[in-house]
Structures are given as C-alpha cells and as structure tokens.
C-alpha cells in the first residue's frame, strides 16, 4: 500500500462518516494539543486530543518520569477538558493499558466502561470516559 492509497482510503471513510452523521462528526472539530516545556524549551510532556461528535478523545498523554506525581498530567487533562467544554464537548474518553497506570485516569474522574483482556502476560487495555 502506498501513502497515496492510504490517503484515499482514510479520506473516503471520513467523507462517508461526515455524511452519515449529517456533519455532526465535524463538531467541534478542533485539535487540543498542549505541550509541557522547561525554560530551555525541552519537551517534558504533552497531551494530544481530537474532538468529534462533541466529545474529546485523548489520544496521547505523556509526562517525563522526572515530573510524574507532581500534578502535571492532571493539569494537562484539566486544561484539555476546559478547552473542549468551551467548544461544546460533553464528555471525554480514552484508552490505556495496565502498564500505563489506568488509576491515573480514574483519579482524574474517568470511569472504566470496558476492558480488553486478550493480550499476553496479563496485559489489559482499559477504555475510560468522563462527563465534562
């Protein structure tokens, strides 16, 4: 498969989905991407989110090990949620694995609504959501 083939497939599916949701899929249609840097400009964390169907999807959240447990991850989530609410989003969702600390999201108010436990070595994937 070429990059062009991939683009045609993704663009076509997106167009189909937009049409079938009467354009609701595009609402609010913003990306919420925040970065955590030190004074020297080094990246020490960030959150990458998309919005669709008036929800916030947290795709990536990472904080450098040296800063974990100090509230930076929670601050990133809260700011992303604030921005999403400002644009009309009513809930947020994400997924995480056993080794990524699902309890972190639960402490931020997310509840587990599904678990996929078919991975090897006892690894589980958790699907979480939160009303905004």
BAFI-3210 file (N, C-alpha, C; in Angstrom, 3 decimals, decimal comma, padded with zeros to 6 digits):
// residues 132
n [1|2|3|4|5|6|7|8|9|10|11|12|13|14|15|16|17|18|19|20|21|22|23|24|25|26|27|28|29|30|31|32|33|34|35|36|37|38|39|40|41|42|43|44|45|46|47|48|49|50|51|52|53|54|55|56|57|58|59|60|61|62|63|64|65|66|67|68|69|70|71|72|73|74|75|76|77|78|79|80|81|82|83|84|85|86|87|88|89|90|91|92|93|94|95|96|97|98|99|100|101|102|103|104|105|106|107|108|109|110|111|112|113|114|115|116|117|118|119|120|121|122|123|124|125|126|127|128|129|130|131|132]
n.u [000,856|000,550|001,443|-000,350|-002,502|-003,366|-004,159|-006,355|-008,142|-008,539|-009,501|-011,812|-013,335|-013,645|-015,155|-017,499|-018,340|-018,791|-020,910|-022,890|-023,364|-024,630|-022,921|-022,315|-020,134|-018,022|-018,050|-016,937|-014,691|-011,991|-008,485|-006,883|-004,034|-001,472|001,589|004,249|006,935|010,323|012,266|014,334|013,225|012,950|011,005|008,854|006,514|003,087|-000,164|-002,288|-005,108|-008,268|-011,362|-014,710|-018,078|-018,969|-017,308|-014,319|-011,421|-008,804|-005,829|-003,028|-001,109|001,539|004,051|007,233|009,263|010,644|008,986|006,614|003,810|003,601|001,487|001,367|000,391|-002,323|-002,963|-002,613|-004,678|-006,948|-006,848|-007,133|-009,697|-011,128|-010,862|-012,164|-014,780|-015,425|-015,817|-018,096|-018,064|-019,257|-018,412|-015,504|-013,123|-010,861|-008,190|-006,146|-003,355|-002,579|000,088|000,373|-000,785|-003,799|-005,165|-004,430|-006,048|-008,516|-008,303|-008,510|-011,143|-012,231|-014,103|-013,992|-015,274|-015,032|-013,042|-010,352|-009,013|-007,381|-004,707|-001,241|000,598|-000,919|-001,581|-003,803|-006,229|-007,755|-010,770|-011,910|-014,098|-015,496|-017,804|-018,114]
n.v [-001,179|002,163|005,483|007,240|005,565|004,914|007,459|007,952|005,972|006,685|009,343|008,897|007,255|009,048|011,087|009,640|009,085|011,674|012,477|010,555|011,236|013,589|015,786|016,108|014,760|016,464|018,307|019,679|019,803|020,510|020,367|019,590|020,253|020,209|021,254|020,558|022,282|022,967|025,790|025,963|025,093|022,388|019,504|018,108|016,848|016,279|016,543|015,131|015,604|015,021|016,307|015,337|014,716|016,148|015,318|014,808|013,260|011,704|011,071|010,807|011,029|012,119|012,380|013,269|011,003|012,146|014,145|013,054|012,457|014,940|016,471|017,477|015,939|015,730|018,442|018,922|017,313|018,530|021,100|020,496|019,393|021,655|023,383|021,822|021,703|024,416|024,540|023,110|020,352|017,407|015,130|013,096|010,700|007,880|005,479|003,083|001,122|-001,654|-001,333|001,376|002,762|002,905|003,806|006,447|007,905|007,299|008,601|011,138|011,363|009,706|006,900|003,367|001,720|-000,460|-003,401|-004,903|-007,953|-009,766|-009,731|-010,841|-012,050|-011,061|-008,436|-005,746|-003,742|-000,714|001,072|004,258|006,848|010,157|012,495|015,842]
n.w [000,000|-000,851|000,356|-000,823|-001,480|001,086|001,940|000,220|001,095|003,829|003,599|002,108|003,842|005,987|004,721|004,152|006,794|007,801|006,162|006,879|009,513|009,337|009,299|011,954|012,957|012,540|014,581|017,632|016,046|016,514|017,258|020,281|021,565|023,767|025,235|027,486|028,585|029,642|030,900|029,073|026,776|026,358|025,793|028,123|028,435|027,374|025,809|023,431|021,629|019,995|018,722|018,207|017,275|019,458|021,549|023,485|022,581|024,062|022,811|023,145|026,053|027,887|030,345|031,406|033,237|035,432|036,281|037,007|039,170|040,244|039,517|036,934|034,762|035,432|035,324|032,582|031,506|032,693|031,559|028,823|028,914|029,755|027,545|025,634|026,719|026,502|023,811|023,457|023,975|025,589|026,854|027,591|026,380|026,486|026,080|027,774|028,951|031,170|032,063|031,885|033,922|034,643|036,857|037,180|035,385|036,482|038,935|037,990|037,500|035,564|034,394|034,065|031,279|029,702|029,254|027,682|027,668|026,331|025,692|025,835|028,760|030,896|030,365|030,092|028,346|028,964|028,654|029,022|030,314|030,781|031,982|030,970]
ca.u [000,000|001,309|000,853|-001,492|-003,606|-003,829|-004,861|-007,652|-008,993|-008,894|-010,326|-013,120|-014,069|-014,016|-016,261|-018,680|-018,772|-019,332|-022,217|-023,828|-023,687|-025,164|-021,840|-022,091|-018,787|-017,074|-018,292|-016,481|-013,685|-010,714|-007,463|-006,437|-002,681|-000,760|002,944|004,882|008,355|011,060|012,716|015,239|012,458|012,891|009,675|008,765|005,196|002,093|-001,417|-002,766|-006,533|-009,140|-012,777|-015,688|-019,379|-018,991|-016,541|-012,877|-010,719|-007,402|-005,073|-001,710|-000,759|002,843|004,825|008,546|009,325|011,133|007,917|005,391|003,391|003,628|000,266|001,429|-000,529|-003,684|-003,133|-002,803|-006,027|-007,940|-006,841|-007,733|-011,139|-011,674|-010,940|-013,215|-016,076|-015,613|-016,255|-019,344|-017,946|-019,995|-017,713|-014,172|-012,802|-009,502|-007,866|-004,814|-003,003|-002,207|001,413|000,338|-001,428|-005,192|-005,590|-004,206|-007,260|-009,601|-008,123|-008,921|-012,590|-012,642|-014,574|-013,758|-016,517|-014,743|-011,682|-009,941|-008,008|-006,874|-003,283|-000,407|001,264|-001,823|-001,776|-005,190|-006,481|-008,914|-011,455|-012,415|-014,852|-015,814|-018,707|-017,453]
ca.v [000,000|003,411|006,565|007,797|004,618|005,122|008,749|007,786|005,172|007,470|010,477|008,372|006,854|010,266|011,710|008,812|009,277|013,032|012,462|009,731|011,897|014,915|016,707|016,149|014,258|017,571|019,294|020,997|019,662|021,147|019,581|020,179|019,742|021,032|020,762|020,954|022,512|023,687|027,122|025,821|024,657|020,927|018,944|017,197|016,239|016,847|015,830|015,273|015,248|015,417|016,430|014,947|014,367|016,869|014,639|014,970|011,984|011,833|010,085|010,647|011,825|011,683|013,270|012,701|010,311|013,021|015,074|012,318|012,547|016,348|017,151|017,995|015,169|016,162|019,801|018,815|016,797|019,544|022,176|019,966|019,294|023,024|023,849|021,039|022,199|025,740|024,329|022,358|018,921|016,985|014,038|012,761|009,285|007,486|004,104|002,939|-000,260|-001,980|-000,785|002,835|003,295|003,338|004,511|007,878|008,453|007,166|009,677|012,371|011,333|008,819|005,582|002,305|001,175|-001,730|-003,916|-005,923|-008,704|-010,841|-009,558|-011,793|-011,666|-010,374|-007,032|-005,392|-002,411|-000,133|002,140|005,117|008,026|011,137|013,596|017,141]
ca.w [000,000|-000,922|001,165|-001,557|-001,290|002,461|001,984|-000,442|001,984|005,019|003,185|001,691|005,050|006,714|003,987|004,396|008,174|007,921|005,514|007,640|010,791|008,989|009,638|013,402|013,192|012,461|015,622|017,198|015,001|016,831|017,945|021,543|021,739|024,741|025,480|028,735|028,323|030,672|030,482|027,936|025,619|026,255|025,996|029,250|028,470|026,486|025,582|022,055|021,625|018,889|019,097|017,193|017,881|020,735|022,586|023,484|022,601|024,457|022,049|023,748|027,235|028,378|031,199|031,681|034,530|036,497|036,692|037,355|040,561|040,665|039,081|035,570|033,927|035,774|034,800|031,131|031,267|033,076|030,571|027,597|029,167|029,795|026,157|024,975|027,223|025,898|022,427|023,434|024,239|026,781|027,522|027,097|026,512|026,148|026,448|028,348|029,256|032,537|032,361|031,765|035,116|034,471|038,066|036,965|034,770|037,449|039,905|037,313|037,329|034,471|034,805|033,093|030,740|029,031|029,420|026,724|028,418|025,485|025,429|026,587|030,012|031,814|029,992|029,767|027,814|029,636|027,951|030,086|029,894|031,819|031,615|031,160]
c.u [000,896|000,690|-000,376|-002,725|-004,227|-004,644|-006,247|-008,617|-009,464|-009,813|-011,729|-013,959|-014,527|-015,204|-017,565|-019,232|-019,367|-020,735|-023,251|-024,189|-024,254|-024,230|-021,570|-020,688|-017,765|-017,201|-017,662|-015,322|-012,366|-009,756|-007,086|-005,089|-001,916|000,602|003,470|006,379|009,011|011,536|013,619|014,518|012,407|011,482|009,735|007,380|004,260|000,863|-001,877|-004,186|-007,202|-010,556|-013,632|-016,963|-019,518|-018,355|-015,057|-012,267|-009,257|-006,646|-003,741|-001,595|000,546|003,473|006,134|008,587|009,741|010,068|006,634|005,099|003,369|002,425|000,277|000,478|-001,972|-003,952|-003,348|-004,213|-007,076|-007,998|-007,449|-009,247|-011,796|-011,871|-012,072|-014,602|-016,418|-016,140|-017,453|-019,247|-018,613|-019,363|-016,345|-013,992|-011,383|-009,354|-006,427|-004,583|-002,603|-000,910|001,484|-000,430|-002,853|-005,729|-005,385|-005,466|-008,442|-009,511|-008,531|-010,417|-013,102|-013,095|-014,322|-015,105|-016,302|-013,284|-011,459|-008,785|-007,434|-005,387|-002,477|000,093|000,386|-002,050|-003,232|-005,235|-007,789|-009,466|-012,182|-013,170|-015,140|-016,776|-017,996|-018,422]
c.v [001,235|004,439|007,189|006,901|004,825|006,409|008,645|007,042|006,003|008,638|010,012|007,947|008,076|010,957|010,960|009,072|010,661|013,076|011,719|010,331|013,293|016,013|016,826|015,667|015,392|018,563|018,882|020,957|020,375|020,113|020,329|019,529|020,705|020,411|021,350|021,060|023,176|025,023|027,075|025,349|023,156|020,447|017,908|016,575|016,886|015,969|016,157|014,749|015,712|015,552|016,038|014,557|014,962|016,075|014,969|013,586|012,243|010,702|009,777|011,570|011,263|012,776|012,552|012,120|011,220|013,977|014,367|012,430|013,968|017,152|017,672|017,256|015,584|017,556|019,783|018,332|017,867|020,684|021,706|019,862|020,669|023,557|023,119|021,496|023,548|025,637|023,388|020,872|018,561|015,801|013,845|011,256|009,028|005,996|004,072|001,476|-000,411|-001,285|000,734|003,491|003,803|004,080|006,014|008,531|008,371|008,273|011,032|012,364|010,454|007,483|004,585|001,785|-000,117|-002,101|-005,004|-006,678|-009,886|-010,712|-010,568|-011,191|-010,852|-008,902|-006,824|-003,985|-001,927|001,020|002,969|006,309|008,925|012,174|014,912|018,189]
c.w [000,000|000,028|000,486|-001,410|000,094|002,568|001,353|000,483|003,173|004,672|002,799|002,887|005,830|006,034|004,188|005,802|008,406|007,338|006,366|008,997|010,569|009,484|011,142|013,752|013,250|013,617|016,941|016,217|015,268|017,421|019,211|021,849|022,631|025,014|026,784|028,471|029,525|030,101|029,251|026,673|025,419|026,565|027,125|029,391|027,476|026,391|024,165|021,991|020,339|019,430|017,905|017,929|019,282|021,875|022,407|023,542|022,939|023,782|022,723|024,954|027,771|029,222|031,522|033,091|035,673|037,026|037,108|038,851|041,095|040,172|037,658|034,630|034,166|035,224|033,287|030,796|031,561|032,065|029,249|027,753|029,171|028,378|025,428|025,418|026,604|024,472|022,322|023,703|025,564|027,498|026,881|027,209|026,044|026,378|026,941|028,687|030,717|032,929|032,251|032,907|034,873|035,687|037,984|036,401|035,740|038,505|039,323|036,994|036,204|035,033|033,677|032,603|029,958|029,277|028,373|027,367|027,637|025,144|026,244|027,906|030,953|031,505|029,587|029,194|028,418|028,795|029,015|029,518|031,094|031,251|031,889|031,682]
res [x|x|x|x|x|x|x|x|x|x|x|x|x|x|x|x|x|x|x|x|x|x|x|x|x|x|x|x|x|x|x|x|x|x|x|x|x|x|x|x|x|x|x|x|x|x|x|x|x|x|x|x|x|x|x|x|x|x|x|x|x|x|x|x|x|x|x|x|x|x|x|x|x|x|x|x|x|x|x|x|x|x|x|x|x|x|x|x|x|x|x|x|x|x|x|x|x|x|x|x|x|x|x|x|x|x|x|x|x|x|x|x|x|x|x|x|x|x|x|x|x|x|x|x|x|x|x|x|x|x|x|x]
***
